[in-house]
């Protein structure tokens, strides 16, 4: 995929954009008043006038006669749109070669279908009501935040209008967006009075049957009926008062397509799918999942409150075991979740939760969208995991993949594509329906049933499993017709708002975010986009796409570039601080130094890049650390912490990287002899007390605890007062804290002046050089730092680094120190902060999983309870002598509070 680059270049060129059209719902049982059925176009420049004429009928900005027949079926055409003009004027069509012509006819088909929506009230994602569609489209809030977007107003108006009209159609013909997203109560297998009803949308099928264990895989007595919208259905009566299809029995959908060939497919809406583990490369089977009440998992704990800022632990359940095997949902819940909570994360992001037949795809080639990954257990087991997380105060996000689907025909949704048109398929046809780099199928987001399938999928995971939100994977592929392939985004706004933009997908994402926040207002929804499209993190009602956060994907690339290609003496503090702060105003980001992407086979984690083979032999505390290990541990801490503190409004860490997990990730595959050796997490490394991995883990825990105490991640106050390339020092304020990062390999600065906002007394809040973090204890934690005024108050040019006050600090080489301002009225409580940090650093994480059975009580904020005990912990910073009995009391208190 192309790399994300800064996107703050503003060019004022006229925008062009792609277009799709409204369509009839094949399953709404009601046609639109105008009865216009139009087929979505693939995109390519027109080749002749006849084909160009076909495009005219489909372009909402090109006028055609209002006397056109009520029902129009167009052939699949190619289109290229000219810049939008006023809809009151005749608009010409122009291809890239410059050939064009004008039409004097006034009213478009799009107007004919959508004119009924003028003047109606529109409910947006934030529940505000706009008096009319026109007023809504003229008052787009994002322009007041970024006036440089105004030249693209026509594009924003067009996609907002598409969104409003699509939402209105759903409200009119499906009872609203939330009702529309209950498709799983209608499609697939559902219990109805006296039997099981099974429905499947398969317009291309000529005949259909339901087969499975219950009928000996002979569907001759279970023929299905097709309605006018391509939906096949059958009701299977109960037998002696019991369901004819037993719970946990295998089922498949058998149909005959146009070539006369019968094929067996896993039902599209199946809720569980399994494979015979004794057969190599065996196909998956759909499983009818309807456990009796006694076997259904009942949630015990409420969702925890939405955190002020997400501190996300990205995890893969299957590879979370320390053994070379696939871990289970229940093992993860009992053994790994307590570790995550002990390190003060507040959110877990689960990867690979949707069924995927190929394990090595990392969960990104989804075959069954409504089924949990069966390798780790059953749907009830996953519910246990989520409930356990909620009991610990952890929100749980799902890594959802709606950007593409597995190309697997036997096991996946692609098996329903038997050569039919895009109108009758989940996917686009031809090149538009295939991602050549991912070898996967691409959804037709303009299709009514695709919208139902995907939107219902989101509601399914939210309501059935009580997920707290989503991280949408790979949406760059959705946003553009070129899918980001071989595109180097430069930040030119024309790259984001042009004919290359896939407005169908943009509208789907707007609907998705509207739905999610309507069902669960406190949901957290994150976008993974490498292009940096403006507005992704802005609310839908203001012209954005509606995500709460976007991943700051440029940051890990910058660190990898520095670690691989630059000498430490050539590191630019200005470039580092710019890369970390280069994000759009009001659009929140989740920063990360590394995720699973950076550790995929062929690459290395940050710690492994820094220390490489020394991690095999030089991590013992029983011998002096080598210069490579000392440098590696110091920079591991600094890189992750400055990324957290300066890079966004949330933070993400991938499982194991908190303690510098070595090596790389390599899923079992033919190329490695189907080995699980590199597809696991070596928890023994951090659990072994005489290994230095514990230092990095302790610092990670303290980083998160610092945000718990000061909430700096949510603060909008972020000021970089100094980025000194010669000193290799970055000084910045975030919230009420002062951060000093000294990246110089050798220079220690005594009496280094740092600027600050407020006068007063400052003390150390966190110090990467503390003994318990693998440092040398050079910074005195009990020292008071008093400020001095700088220049004339209110006149920045007379101040020190534009700050009205300053104080002096000791800044050792390769360290970061955080200072907080002492509140003289609450000095006693502030004094406990360093003790609290050191106490948590000293706690033995290896003992936490053993206590997991006791962590069953309702979640409450544990910080106050821990603070009460921290003051009693006897800690000597100078000698680093820890009273382990007191630490045990703190850990026990943590368990009780959780």
C-alpha positions in Angstrom: 0.0 0.0 0.0 1.2 3.6 -0.6 2.5 5.5 2.4 0.7 8.4 4.0 2.3 11.7 3.6 1.5 15.2 5.1 -1.7 16.5 3.6 -1.7 20.2 4.3 -1.0 21.4 0.8 -4.0 23.5 -0.4 -4.7 24.0 -4.1 -7.8 25.9 -5.3 -8.6 24.0 -8.5 -12.1 23.2 -9.6 -13.2 19.8 -8.4 -14.4 16.8 -10.4 -16.0 13.8 -8.9 -17.5 10.4 -9.6 -21.2 9.7 -9.5 -23.5 6.8 -8.9 -27.3 6.8 -8.8 -30.2 5.8 -6.7 -31.7 2.4 -7.2 -34.7 0.3 -6.4 -34.6 -1.9 -3.4 -34.8 -5.5 -4.6 -36.0 -6.6 -1.1 -38.1 -3.6 0.1 -41.3 -5.0 -1.6 -41.9 -1.4 -2.8 -40.6 0.3 -5.9 -39.8 3.9 -6.0 -42.5 6.2 -7.3 -40.6 6.9 -10.5 -39.7 3.2 -10.9 -36.3 4.0 -12.1 -33.8 1.2 -12.0 -30.2 2.2 -12.9 -27.2 0.0 -12.9 -23.9 1.2 -11.4 -21.2 2.1 -13.8 -17.6 1.0 -14.0 -15.2 3.8 -14.4 -13.2 4.3 -17.6 -13.1 7.1 -20.2 -15.8 6.8 -22.8 -14.7 5.5 -26.2 -17.5 6.6 -28.5 -20.5 8.9 -28.8 -22.9 6.1 -28.3 -21.4 5.0 -25.1 -21.2 8.6 -24.0 -24.9 9.0 -24.6 -25.5 6.1 -22.3 -23.5 7.9 -19.6 -25.7 11.0 -20.0 -28.7 9.1 -18.5 -26.7 8.3 -15.4 -25.0 11.6 -14.7 -27.0 13.6 -12.1 -25.4 16.7 -13.3 -26.3 16.3 -17.0 -29.9 17.3 -17.9 -32.2 14.9 -19.9 -35.8 15.1 -20.8 -38.3 14.7 -18.1 -40.5 12.7 -20.5 -38.2 9.7 -20.4 -40.0 6.4 -19.8 -40.6 5.4 -16.2 -38.4 2.4 -16.2 -34.9 2.6 -17.8 -32.4 -0.3 -17.9 -29.0 0.9 -19.0 -26.2 -1.3 -20.2 -23.0 -1.3 -18.3 -21.2 1.8 -19.5 -18.1 3.7 -18.7 -18.1 7.3 -17.4 -15.8 10.2 -16.8 -17.4 13.2 -15.2 -16.6 16.9 -16.0 -16.5 19.5 -13.2 -19.9 20.1 -11.7 -21.8 23.2 -12.9 -25.1 24.6 -11.6 -27.9 22.1 -11.8 -30.1 24.8 -13.3 -28.0 25.0 -16.4 -27.3 22.6 -19.3 -24.1 20.7 -18.5 -21.8 19.3 -21.1 -19.9 16.0 -20.9 -16.3 15.9 -21.6 -13.9 13.0 -21.8 -10.1 13.3 -21.1 -9.3 13.8 -24.8 -11.4 17.0 -24.8 -14.4 15.8 -27.0 -17.6 17.2 -25.5 -21.1 18.4 -26.2 -24.0 20.0 -24.4 -27.5 19.1 -23.7 -30.3 21.6 -23.6 -32.7 19.4 -21.8 -33.4 20.5 -18.3 -34.4 17.8 -15.7 -32.3 14.8 -14.8 -33.4 11.4 -13.8 -31.6 12.0 -10.5 -33.8 15.1 -9.9 -36.9 13.1 -10.9 -36.2 10.5 -8.3 -34.9 12.8 -5.6 -37.1 15.9 -5.9 -39.5 14.5 -3.3 -36.8 15.1 -0.7 -36.7 18.9 -1.0 -38.0 20.5 2.1 -38.1 17.4 4.3 -36.5 17.3 7.7 -33.2 15.3 7.7 -31.9 13.6 10.8 -28.1 13.6 10.9 -25.6 11.6 12.9 -25.8 14.0 15.8 -29.6 14.1 15.8 -29.7 17.8 14.8 -32.6 18.7 12.4 -32.1 20.9 9.4 -35.1 22.6 8.0 -34.5 21.6 4.4 -32.1 19.6 2.3 -31.0 22.8 0.5 -30.2 24.6 3.8 -28.4 21.5 5.0 -26.2 21.3 1.9 -25.4 25.0 2.0 -24.3 25.0 5.6 -21.4 22.5 5.6 -19.5 23.0 8.9 -16.2 21.6 7.7 -15.5 24.7 5.6 -15.4 26.9 8.7 -12.7 24.7 10.1 -10.7 24.4 6.9 -11.6 27.2 4.4 -9.2 25.7 1.9 -11.8 23.0 1.2 -14.3 25.6 -0.1 -13.2 25.1 -3.8 -14.4 21.5 -3.4 -17.8 22.6 -2.1 -19.6 21.0 -5.0 -18.0 17.6 -4.2 -19.1 17.9 -0.5 -22.6 19.0 -1.5 -22.9 16.1 -3.9 -21.8 13.4 -1.5 -23.9 14.9 1.3 -26.9 15.0 -1.0 -26.3 11.3 -1.9 -26.1 10.5 1.8 -29.3 12.4 2.7 -31.2 10.8 -0.2 -30.0 7.3 0.5 -30.8 7.7 4.2 -34.3 9.0 3.3 -34.9 6.1 0.9 -34.0 3.7 3.7 -36.3 5.5 6.1 -39.2 5.4 3.7 -38.9 1.9 2.4 -37.2 0.0 5.3 -38.5 1.9 8.4 -35.2 3.7 9.1 -31.5 3.0 9.2 -31.6 1.1 12.5 -34.4 -1.2 11.2 -32.6 -1.7 7.9 -29.6 -2.9 9.9 -31.6 -5.8 11.4 -31.1 -7.9 8.4 -29.8 -10.8 10.4 -33.3 -11.2 11.9 -34.7 -11.8 8.4 -31.9 -13.4 6.4 -30.0 -16.5 7.2 -31.6 -18.9 9.8 -34.1 -17.6 12.2 -36.6 -19.2 14.5 -40.2 -18.3 13.8 -43.4 -19.8 15.1 -43.4 -23.5 14.4 -40.2 -23.8 12.6 -36.9 -22.4 11.2 -37.1 -19.9 8.3 -34.1 -19.6 6.1 -33.7 -16.8 3.5 -30.8 -16.1 1.1 -30.4 -13.3 -1.5 -29.1 -15.0 -4.6 -30.7 -13.5 -7.7 -28.4 -15.4 -10.1 -29.7 -18.8 -8.8 -32.2 -20.7 -10.9 -33.0 -23.3 -8.3 -32.1 -23.6 -4.6 -32.2 -26.0 -1.7 -31.0 -26.2 1.9 -28.9 -29.2 2.7 -27.1 -30.4 5.8 -26.7 -33.1 8.4 -30.4 -32.8 9.2 -31.5 -34.1 5.8 -28.5 -36.3 4.9 -27.3 -33.6 2.5 -30.2 -34.4 0.2 -32.1 -31.2 -0.6 -34.7 -32.7 -2.8 -37.3 -32.4 -0.1 -36.2 -28.9 0.9 -36.6 -26.9 -2.3 -36.6 -23.2 -1.7 -38.8 -20.5 -3.4 -37.6 -17.4 -5.1 -39.5 -14.1 -4.9 -39.4 -11.2 -7.4 -36.4 -9.6 -5.7 -34.1 -12.6 -5.9 -34.6 -13.8 -2.3 -34.9 -17.5 -1.7 -36.8 -18.8 1.3 -38.0 -21.9 3.0 -39.7 -22.7 6.3 -38.7 -26.0 7.9 -41.3 -27.1 10.3 -40.4 -28.4 13.8 -40.4 -32.1 14.4 -42.2 -33.2 17.5 -41.8 -29.7 18.9 -38.1 -29.6 18.3 -36.2 -27.7 15.6 -35.7 -29.8 12.5 -32.1 -28.6 12.2 -30.3 -29.5 15.4 -28.1 -26.9 17.1 -24.4 -27.1 16.0 -25.2 -29.2 13.0 -23.7 -28.5 9.5 -25.7 -26.8 6.8 -25.1 -25.4 3.3 -27.0 -23.5 0.6 -27.2 -25.5 -2.7 -28.2 -23.7 -5.9 -28.1 -24.1 -9.6 -26.9 -21.2 -11.7 -27.4 -20.2 -15.3 -25.0 -22.8 -16.7 -27.0 -25.6 -15.1 -24.3 -26.4 -12.6 -25.3 -27.1 -8.9 -22.9 -25.6 -6.3 -22.8 -25.8 -2.5 -22.1 -22.6 -0.6 -21.9 -21.6 3.1 -24.9 -19.4 3.8 -24.0 -15.7 3.5 -25.5 -14.8 6.9 -24.2 -17.9 8.7 -23.3 -17.3 12.4 -20.7 -20.0 12.8 -18.5 -22.0 10.4 -16.1 -24.8 11.2 -13.6 -27.0 9.4 -12.6 -30.6 10.0 -9.1 -30.2 11.7 -8.1 -33.8 10.8 -8.3 -33.1 7.0 -5.7 -30.9 5.4 -7.2 -28.0 3.4 -10.7 -29.3 4.1 -13.6 -26.9 3.1 -15.5 -25.1 5.8 -19.1 -26.0 6.7 -21.8 -23.6 7.8 -23.1 -24.5 11.3 -26.6 -23.8 12.5 -26.0 -22.0 15.8 -28.9 -21.8 18.2 -27.8 -23.1 21.6 -30.4 -23.9 24.2 -30.9 -21.2 26.9 -28.8 -23.2 29.3 -25.8 -23.1 27.0 -26.1 -19.4 25.9 -23.7 -17.0 27.5 -25.5 -14.3 29.5 -23.6 -11.0 29.9 -23.0 -10.1 33.5 -21.3 -6.8 33.3 -22.3 -3.5 31.8 -20.2 -1.7 29.2 -17.6 0.5 30.9 -17.8 4.2 30.4 -16.1 5.5 27.3 -12.6 6.6 28.2 -11.5 10.2 27.9 -8.8 9.0 25.5 -8.4 5.5 24.2 -5.2 3.7 25.2 -5.6 0.7 22.9 -4.0 -2.7 23.2 -4.1 -4.3 19.8 -4.3 -8.1 20.2 -4.6 -11.3 18.2 -6.3 -14.0 20.2 -4.9 -16.9 18.2 -1.3 -15.9 18.5 -1.5 -14.8 22.1 -0.3 -18.1 23.6 3.3 -18.5 24.8 3.1 -22.0 23.2 3.3 -22.6 19.5 -0.4 -23.2 19.0 -3.7 -21.3 18.5 -5.0 -19.8 21.7 -8.6 -19.8 22.7 -11.0 -17.0 23.6 -11.3 -18.2 27.2 -7.6 -18.6 27.6 -7.1 -15.0 26.3 -9.8 -13.7 28.7 -8.3 -15.4 31.8 -4.6 -15.0 31.1 -4.1 -12.1 28.8 -6.8 -9.6 29.7 -5.4 -9.2 33.3 -2.0 -8.3 31.8 -3.6 -5.7 29.6 -5.4 -4.2 32.6 -2.3 -4.3 34.8 -0.5 -2.2 32.2 -3.3 0.4 32.5 -4.7 0.1 29.0 -8.4 1.0 28.8 -9.3 -0.5 25.4 -8.6 -3.8 23.6 -8.7 -4.1 19.9 -9.3 -7.6 18.7 -7.9 -8.7 15.4 -9.1 -11.6 13.2 -12.4 -11.9 15.0 -14.4 -12.6 11.8 -14.1 -16.0 10.2 -11.3 -16.4 7.7 -10.4 -19.7 6.2 -6.7 -18.8 5.7 -5.1 -18.2 9.0 -2.0 -16.5 7.6 -4.2 -13.7 6.2 -4.1 -12.3 9.7 -7.8 -12.2 9.6 -8.0 -9.8 6.7 -9.4 -12.2 4.1 -12.9 -12.7 5.6 -15.0 -15.5 4.4 -17.9 -15.4 6.8 -18.8 -12.0 8.0 -21.3 -12.9 10.7 -19.3 -15.8 12.1 -16.6 -15.6 14.8 -13.3 -17.2 14.0 -13.9 -20.8 15.0 -10.2 -21.6 15.6 -10.4 -19.9 19.0 -13.8 -21.2 20.1 -17.5 -20.7 19.8 -19.6 -17.5 19.7 -20.4 -18.1 23.4 -16.6 -18.2 24.2 -16.1 -14.8 22.5 -18.9 -13.3 24.5 -17.2 -14.6 27.7 -14.0 -12.8 26.6 -15.9 -9.5 26.0 -17.8 -9.7 29.2 -14.5 -10.4 31.1 -13.0 -7.4 29.5 -15.9 -5.2 30.6 -15.5 -6.5 34.1 -12.0 -5.2 34.1 -13.1 -1.8 32.8 -11.8 -2.5 29.3 -13.7 -1.5 26.2 -13.4 -3.9 23.3 -13.1 -2.9 19.6 -13.5 -5.2 16.7 -11.1 -5.0 13.7 -13.9 -5.0 11.1 -13.1 -5.6 7.4 -15.7 -4.1 5.0 -13.1 -2.9 2.5 -13.0 -6.3 0.7 -13.8 -10.0 1.0 -11.8 -13.2 0.5 -11.5 -14.5 -3.0 -12.3 -17.9 -1.7 -15.2 -19.4 -3.6 -15.7 -22.6 -1.6 -15.9 -21.0 1.8 -16.7 -17.4 1.4 -19.2 -14.8 0.1 -17.4 -14.9 -3.3 -19.0 -18.3 -3.9 -22.3 -16.5 -4.6 -20.8 -14.7 -7.6 -21.4 -17.0 -10.6 -20.8 -14.4 -13.3 -24.0 -12.3 -12.9 -24.1 -8.5 -13.2 -23.0 -6.2 -10.4 -26.7 -5.4 -9.7 -27.3 -9.0 -8.7 -24.0 -9.5 -6.8 -22.4 -8.5 -3.6 -19.4 -7.3 -5.7 -18.5 -5.2 -8.7 -17.8 -7.1 -11.9 -14.6 -6.9 -13.9 -11.5 -5.0 -12.7 -13.6 -2.8 -10.4 -14.6 -5.8 -8.4 -11.1 -7.2 -7.8 -8.2 -5.9 -5.8 -5.1 -7.0 -7.6 -2.7 -6.6 -4.7 -4.9 -8.2 -2.1 -6.3 -10.9 -4.4 -9.7 -10.2 -3.0 -13.2 -9.1 -4.1 -14.5 -5.5 -3.8 -18.0 -4.7 -2.7 -20.6 -2.8 -4.7 -21.5 -0.2 -2.0 -24.3 1.2 -4.2 -26.3 -2.1 -4.1 -29.2 -2.1 -1.7 -28.6 -5.6 -0.4 -24.9 -5.0 0.1 -25.8 -2.0 2.2 -28.2 -4.2 4.2 -25.6 -6.9 4.6 -22.8 -4.6 5.8 -24.8 -2.3 8.0 -26.5 -5.2 9.6 -23.1 -6.8 10.2 -22.1 -3.8 12.3 -25.2 -3.9 14.3 -24.8 -7.7 14.8 -21.4 -7.3 16.4 -22.5 -4.4 18.6 -25.7 -6.0 19.9 -25.1 -9.7 19.9 -21.5 -9.6 21.2 -21.5 -6.1 22.9 -18.5 -4.8 21.2 -17.8 -1.2 22.0 -16.8 0.0 18.6 -14.7 -0.8 15.5 -11.5 -0.1 13.8 -12.3 -0.1 10.0 -9.5 -1.7 8.1 -8.1 -0.7 4.8 -10.6 2.1 4.0 -8.1 3.7 1.5 -9.1 1.0 -0.8 -12.7 2.0 -0.4 -12.3 5.7 -0.7 -10.8 5.7 -4.2 -11.4 3.8 -7.4 -7.6 3.3 -7.7 -7.6 1.8 -4.2 -4.4 3.7 -3.4 -2.4 1.3 -5.6 0.8 2.9 -6.9 -0.4 6.3 -5.6 1.9 8.5 -3.6 -0.4 10.9 -1.8 1.2 14.4 -1.6 -1.5 16.3 0.3 -2.9 18.0 -2.8 -6.6 18.3 -2.2 -7.3 17.3 -5.8 -6.1 13.8 -4.8 -9.0 13.5 -2.4 -11.9 15.2 -4.1 -11.9 14.2 -7.7 -13.3 11.7 -10.1 -11.0 9.1 -8.4 -13.2 9.3 -5.3 -15.6 6.4 -4.8 -18.6 8.3 -3.6 -20.6 5.1 -3.2 -18.1 3.9 -0.6 -17.9 7.3 1.1 -21.7 7.3 1.5 -21.6 3.8 2.9 -19.1 4.9 5.5 -21.2 7.9 6.4 -24.2 5.7 6.9 -22.1 3.2 8.9 -20.9 5.8 11.3 -24.4 7.3 11.6 -25.8 3.9 12.4 -23.1 2.9 15.0 -23.4 6.1 16.9 -27.2 5.9 16.8 -27.2 2.4 18.3 -24.3 3.1 20.7 -23.6 6.8 21.2 -20.4 6.0 23.2 -19.0 3.8 20.5 -15.4 4.4 19.4 -14.9 4.1 15.7 -11.4 4.4 14.1 -10.4 4.7 10.5 -7.3 3.1 9.0 -6.6 5.4 6.0 -3.1 5.9 4.6 -4.1 8.7 2.2 -5.0 11.3 4.9 -8.3 12.3 3.3 -9.6 15.5 5.0 -12.9 15.1 6.8 -12.6 11.4 7.8 -12.6 12.3 11.4 -15.3 15.1 11.1 -18.9 14.5 11.9 -21.3 13.6 9.1 -23.6 16.5 9.7 -20.6 18.8 9.1 -19.6 17.3 5.8 -17.2 14.6 7.2 -17.3 10.8 7.1 -18.0 10.5 10.8 -15.1 8.5 12.4 -14.1 9.3 15.9 -10.4 8.8 15.3 -8.1 8.1 12.4 -4.8 6.1 12.8 -1.7 8.2 12.5 -0.1 5.9 10.0 2.8 8.1 9.0 4.4 7.9 12.4 5.6 4.3 12.4 6.9 4.8 8.9 8.9 7.7 10.1 10.4 5.7 13.0 11.3 2.8 10.7 13.0 5.1 8.3 15.0 6.7 11.0 16.0 3.4 12.6 16.9 1.8 9.3 18.4 4.6 7.3 19.7 7.4 9.6 22.6 7.7 11.9 21.5 8.8 15.4 23.5 12.1 15.1 21.6 13.0 12.0 18.1 12.7 13.5 16.2 15.9 13.1 14.2 17.0 16.1 12.2 19.4 13.9 11.3 16.6 11.5 10.3 14.3 14.4 8.1 16.8 16.1 6.6 17.9 12.8 5.7 14.3 11.9 4.1 13.7 15.3 2.1 16.9 15.2 1.1 17.0 11.6 -2.6 16.2 11.8 -5.8 18.0 11.0 -7.3 20.4 13.4 -10.3 18.8 15.3 -9.8 15.4 13.6 -8.5 13.2 16.4 -5.8 10.6 15.8 -4.6 7.4 17.4 -0.9 7.4 17.4 1.4 4.4 17.5 5.1 3.7 17.1 4.5 0.2 15.8 1.5 -2.1 15.2 1.2 -5.6 13.8 2.2 -4.2 10.4 5.7 -3.4 11.5 6.4 -7.0 12.7 5.1 -9.0 9.8 7.5 -11.5 8.3 10.3 -9.8 6.6 10.4 -6.9 9.1 11.2 -6.4 12.7 9.8 -4.8 15.8 11.3 -1.5 17.0 13.2 -3.3 19.8 14.6 -5.9 17.4 15.7 -3.2 15.0 17.5 -1.5 17.8 19.1 -4.5 19.5 18.9 -7.4 17.0 20.9 -10.4 17.9 21.8 -8.9 21.3 18.2 -9.7 22.4 19.2 -13.3 22.4 22.2 -13.0 24.6 22.4 -9.6 26.2 19.1 -9.1 28.1 20.2 -10.6 31.4 20.4 -8.3 34.4 23.0 -10.6 35.9 25.6 -9.0 33.6 26.3 -5.4 32.6 24.3 -4.3 29.6 26.2 -3.8 26.4 26.1 -0.4 24.7 23.7 -1.8 22.1 21.3 -3.0 24.7 21.5 0.2 26.8 20.8 2.3 23.7 18.0 -0.1 22.5 16.1 0.0 25.8 16.5 3.7 26.1 15.3 4.5 22.6 12.5 1.9 22.8 11.1 3.8 25.8 11.6 7.2 24.3 10.2 6.4 20.8 7.0 4.9 22.2 6.5 7.6 24.8 7.0 10.6 22.5 4.7 9.0 20.0 2.0 8.6 22.7 2.5 12.1 24.2 2.8 14.1 21.0 1.4 12.0 18.2 -2.4 12.0 18.8 -5.4 12.0 21.0 -5.2 8.2 21.6 -2.5 5.6 21.6 -2.1 2.1 20.3 0.3 -0.7 21.1 0.5 -4.1 19.6 0.5 -7.2 21.8 4.0 -7.8 23.2 5.6 -4.6 21.9 5.1 -3.0 25.4 8.0 -5.1 26.6 10.1 -5.1 23.4 9.0 -8.5 22.0 11.9 -9.6 19.7 11.9 -11.1 16.2 8.9 -10.9 13.8 5.5 -12.5 13.2 5.2 -15.4 10.8 1.9 -17.3 10.6 2.1 -21.0 9.8 2.3 -21.5 6.0 3.8 -23.7 3.4 6.9 -21.5 3.3 7.8 -22.1 7.0 6.7 -25.7 7.2 3.4 -24.7 8.8 5.2 -23.7 11.9 3.7 -21.7 14.9 7.1 -20.9 16.3 6.9 -17.2 15.3 3.1 -17.0 15.7 3.0 -16.6 19.5 4.0 -14.2 22.2 6.8 -15.1 24.5 5.4 -13.9 27.8 8.1 -15.8 29.7 10.5 -13.0 28.6 8.8 -10.3 30.6 7.8 -12.7 33.4 11.5 -13.7 34.1 12.7 -11.3 36.8 16.4 -11.3 35.8 15.7 -10.3 32.1 15.6 -6.6 31.0 12.3 -7.0 29.2 10.6 -6.1 32.5 12.1 -2.6 32.3 10.3 -1.7 29.1 7.1 -3.3 30.3 7.2 -1.3 33.6 7.7 2.0 31.6 4.8 1.2 29.3 2.7 0.7 32.4 3.8 4.0 33.9 3.1 5.9 30.6 -0.5 4.8 30.7 -0.8 5.5 34.4 0.5 9.1 33.8 -2.4 9.6 31.4 -4.8 8.1 33.9 -3.6 10.8 36.4 -3.3 13.8 34.2 -5.4 13.1 31.1 -2.9 14.7 28.8 -4.0 12.7 25.8 -7.4 14.3 25.7 -6.0 17.8 26.2 -6.1 20.2 23.2 -3.2 22.1 24.7 -0.1 20.9 22.7 2.8 23.3 22.3 6.2 22.4 21.1 8.4 25.2 22.5 11.7 23.8 21.3 13.0 21.3 18.8 16.7 21.8 18.8 18.6 19.8 16.2 22.0 20.5 17.6 21.1 19.7 21.2 18.9 16.8 20.0 16.3 18.0 22.5 12.5 18.4 22.1 10.5 20.3 24.7 6.8 20.5 24.6 3.7 21.0 26.8 0.7 18.7 26.7 -2.1 19.5 29.0 -0.5 20.6 32.3 2.7 18.6 31.8 6.1 19.6 30.5 7.9 16.9 28.5 11.7 17.0 27.9 13.2 14.4 25.4 16.9 14.3 25.0 17.8 12.1 22.0 21.5 13.0 22.0 23.6 9.8 22.2 26.2 11.4 24.5 25.4 14.8 25.8 23.9 15.3 29.3 22.7 18.9 29.9 22.8 20.3 33.4 20.8 23.4 34.1 19.0 23.0 30.7 16.4 25.8 30.4 12.9 24.7 29.4 10.0 27.1 28.8 6.5 26.7 30.4 3.2 28.5 30.6 2.4 28.8 34.2 4.7 30.0 37.0 5.2 27.9 40.1 7.0 24.8 41.4 7.5 21.8 39.2 8.5 18.2 40.1 9.2 15.0 38.2 6.1 13.0 37.2 7.9 10.3 35.1 11.5 9.6 34.4 12.7 7.0 31.8 16.1 7.0 33.5 14.7 5.6 36.8 16.3 2.4 38.0 13.1 0.5 37.7 12.9 1.4 34.0 16.4 0.1 33.3 18.0 3.5 33.7 20.8 5.0 35.9 18.8 7.1 38.3 20.5 10.3 37.5 17.5 12.6 37.8 16.5 13.5 41.4 12.7 12.9 41.9 12.6 15.0 45.1 14.0 18.2 43.6 11.8 21.3 43.3 12.1 23.3 40.1 11.0 26.9 40.5 10.1 29.0 37.5 11.5 32.4 36.5 9.6 34.9 34.4 10.7 35.5 30.9 10.2 38.8 29.1 7.0 40.8 29.1 3.8 38.9 29.9 1.6 38.6 26.8 4.4 39.5 24.4 5.7 36.1 23.1 8.6 37.6 21.1 10.2 38.7 24.4 9.7 35.3 26.1 11.9 32.3 26.2 10.9 30.1 23.3 7.6 31.9 23.2 6.9 30.8 26.8 6.4 33.4 29.6 8.2 31.3 32.2 11.1 28.8 32.4 12.9 26.5 34.8 16.1 24.5 34.6 16.5 20.8 34.6 19.0 18.0 34.4 18.6 16.2 31.0 20.7 13.0 30.6 21.5 11.6 27.2 18.8 9.4 25.7 16.2 10.1 28.4 12.8 11.6 28.7 11.5 13.3 31.8 8.0 14.7 32.5 7.3 17.5 35.0 4.1 18.5 36.6 3.2 21.8 38.3 2.7 21.3 42.1 -0.6 22.5 43.3 0.3 24.1 46.6 -3.2 23.5 48.0 -2.9 19.7 47.3 0.8 19.2 47.6 0.4 16.0 49.7 -1.5 14.1 47.0 0.9 15.2 44.3 3.9 14.0 46.3 2.5 10.4 45.9 2.8 10.4 42.1 6.4 9.3 41.8 5.8 6.6 44.4 2.8 5.4 42.6 4.7 5.2 39.3 7.6 3.3 40.9 5.2 0.9 42.7 3.5 -0.1 39.5 6.8 -0.5 37.8 7.9 -2.8 40.6 4.8 -5.0 40.6 5.3 -8.4 39.2 3.2 -8.8 36.1 3.8 -12.5 36.1 1.6 -12.9 39.2 -1.3 -11.0 37.7 -2.7 -13.9 35.5 -2.7 -16.2 38.6 -5.2 -13.7 40.2 -7.5 -13.6 37.2 -10.1 -15.9 38.8 -10.6 -13.2 41.5 -11.2 -10.5 38.9 -14.9 -11.0 38.6 -16.4 -8.1 40.5 -18.0 -5.1 38.8 -15.5 -2.6 37.4 -14.8 0.7 39.2 -12.0 3.2 38.8 -9.1 1.7 40.6 -6.8 4.7 40.6 -8.0 6.3 43.9 -7.8 2.9 45.7 -4.2 2.4 44.4 -3.2 5.9 45.4 -4.2 5.2 49.0 -1.9 2.3 49.2 0.9 3.9 47.2 1.8 6.3 50.0 2.5 3.4 52.3 4.9 1.7 49.8 8.4 2.0 51.2 10.5 3.0 48.2 14.1 4.2 48.2 14.8 5.8 44.8 18.5 6.1 45.5 19.1 2.5 46.3 16.1 1.2 44.5 15.2 -1.0 47.4 11.5 -2.0 47.1 9.5 -3.3 50.0 8.0 -6.3 48.1 5.4 -6.9 50.9 4.0 -3.4 50.3 4.0 -4.0 46.5 2.0 -7.2 47.1 -0.5 -5.1 49.1 -0.8 -2.7 46.1 -1.4 -5.6 43.7 -4.0 -7.1 46.0 -5.7 -3.7 46.2 -5.7 -3.5 42.4 -7.4 -6.9 42.2 -10.0 -5.9 44.8 -10.8 -2.6 43.1 -11.2 -4.2 39.7 
